[in-house]
Amino acid sequence: MDKLNRRDFIKTGGVAMGALSSLAATPLFAGEKQTSLPLNLFFSEKDVDTIRARTKLPLFRDYWDSLLKMNIDDDRRFLSDEIDLHNHIRHLARAYTILQREAFVYLMTSDRKRGDLAHLAVQKILQYQKWDYFIEGGKDTIGLQRAPGSTISMCLAYDWMGDVLTTTERKEMLKQIGNKGCEPCYLSLYGMRYPDRVKGWGFDPASSFYADIDFSHWPIILNKTNLKAVPMGALAIGTAALLGIDDRADRWLEMVLYSYHDFVNNFEADGSYKEGSSYWNYTASHMALLVDVLQRKKGIDLFDDVNYIGMMDFILSLQMPQKGHPHECVNFGDSGGSFDSGLGFWIAGESRDGLSQHTALHHAKGHNIFSLIWYDPSVEPSPPTEQEYFKHLDLDWIIARTGYKEDDLVVAMRSGKPSNHEHADRNSVLLKDYGEVLLADVKHPPYDKKDPAWMLRTSPAHNTVLIDGKGHQYHDGSEGTNASHAAAKIVREGKRNGYVFWASDATPAYALVNEDVKSVTRTVIVFQEIPCVVVLDKLFKKKAPSTFSARWHIENKDNKGKSRTGRNSFTILRPGAKFFAVCKGSQNVKIESAKLPIPEEKGIYPYVNVSMPEKARESFLIMIGCPLKGEEQEPRINITQTDRTWHVEVSKGAKKLKLNILDNGKLPEFELKMLEV
């Protein structure tokens, strides 16, 4: 099968702008035949048969069947009887989602019922007075999510719907794409480019959505988040659609190119993205649309301005499949979902990178329309090697694993700098094994600072340490889910025969809350083949003694997470696996089962608290733990002390480990005495 020639430059036809104050419903298939693709945004007429053939490939069979068997009666009922033209956040989003899907299905099948539904969606979107629920200066719409989504879908529908649309409708679509889509997207990007010129962003009172948020710094905050990439991508498509048609197109194109070159600086050199996996998917998908459409329509090549191949390495490194959730990722912050294969296929097709192709084929959460458009079967997939099993991302996130399957071990730590959608989770450790998350972090807590479950964003709700019961700095939520000022740094790492290790210094983050903090570090050692995890927490205070504790949270979204505690041990229990750990410290250790003080209607969030209630200016806490299958016998873990040296012995069946830990400074040292696996 031939690869789509996405590098062809095909000029658009000169369609005149129309001016209509309103648009009445028009009959379907009114005799105005137009079966070609007038815009050729992402593929040409000659490519349609190639894409249609892909719908029959085994790879896409289930996805394509799901589109063909969609309950379109519900969608028709929604568009005809239920849609609220003031509801942007849900109803407009549903309308343009229906439109994009149905326009594509109609192009592939010529099924008039699907064309009819797409036509109805077009008419409803045109009836919205505005395409977004954000405004500037009390009057001008700015496009952040809904205007971009509407713009993209309307451009694609214009390209794909052929004889469904009349000339009058086509003129009105182009008019509204420019006025309700492109111009609001331009204004949002203009505000991010020139925040000192912004007259004040806020919610549109005419829209049904409202939240108590301080917008004063949003143009600066959003400039480094996914909500810059979204209008940027939409404006690129709208500009491509209106080239030679709308006099504003050159101004829009300049803004797209400036914004893209500025935004790519938010990616690390290795391609990693600080908002995490699902926000990367949202962000990079819009970047892919931008790069692809500008290459086709203007011959501008932007692919190598950022490390797209590294992005696929990034998303691969975060994979954390679990029982019942095969496409979950390491969920630092609000993120945790995986990606759509279309994005992966685009990167693989553009770069000819086999690992990207493998990742898209085996780790994507699902397909979308662009999976069919961008899939190139001539790119030979190549699976990851063990070199990818230990990843220190430029973000200062670290992930160690034994593989990418459900039953493989994954241990991850969140060090690094602040980011949008982050939590107060510096030095937090996550662990998954045997298909179960055994050291957990709640995914995607509420955005509303007034919600009692907002606490899930703070340090006490993470697998990290507390000083006098308090975590590190975090914001109050008044500006949304923006970045804090808390930072940590990986200061040591290594890979040896049979184990990996690293250490993170979170002193700056904790010192923002307690200026008497001198040093807070966490060292992690992972013995993959036992498996066994060693966590060493060290605290130094300058003057005043403090209590010191570590929390270990239990996955409980299904209400099946439990724990039991002993004098120096605890066990976290999940239906398919458990985690047994022994703890010792420089003072007497107290281990308790507890739950977060959040109303039960918001969920039950249990954890194990390992504390040293005796105050000290210097504290050292050791946790040695082993993940175990279901009813597997608990290992023998013995920790003894000679002066400032701790002797650790772990026996798990025929596997044995002996380790000496030297507590001589802010970073404990260790030496492996024996490892038999």
Secondary structure, 3 states (H helix, E strand, C coil): CCCCCCCCCCCCCCCCCCCCCCCCCCCCCCCCCCCCCCCCCCCCHHHHHHHHHHCCCHHHHHHHHHHHCCCHHHHHHHHHHHCCCCCHHHHHHHHHHHHHHHHHHHHHHCCHHHHHHHHHHHHHHHHCCCCCCEEECCCEEECCCHHHHHHHHHHHHHHHCHHHCCHHHHHHHHHHHHHHHHHHHHHHHHHHHCHHHCCCEEECCCCCCCCCCCCCCHHHHHCCCHHHHHHHHHHHHHHHHHCCCCCCHHHHHHHHHHHHHHHHHHECCCCCECCCHHHHHHHHHHHHHHHHHHHHHHCCCCHHHCCHHHHHHHHHHCECCECCECCEECCCCCCCECCEHHHHHHHHHHHCCHHHHHHHHHHCCECCHHHHHHCCCCCCCCCCCHHHHEEECCCCEEEEECCCCCCCCEEEEECCCCCCCCCCCCCEEEEEECCEEEECCCCCCCCCCCCHHHHHHCHHHCCCEEECCECCCCCCCCCCCCCCCCCCEEEEEEEECCEEEEEEECHHHHHCCCCCEEEEEEEEEEECCCCEEEEEEEEEECCCCEEEEEEEECCCCCCCCEEEECCCEEEEEECCEEEEEEEEECCCCEEEEEECCCCHHHCCCEEEEEEEEEEECEEEEEEEEEEEECCCCCCEEEEEEECCEEEEEEEECCEEEEEEEECCCCCCEEEEEEEEC
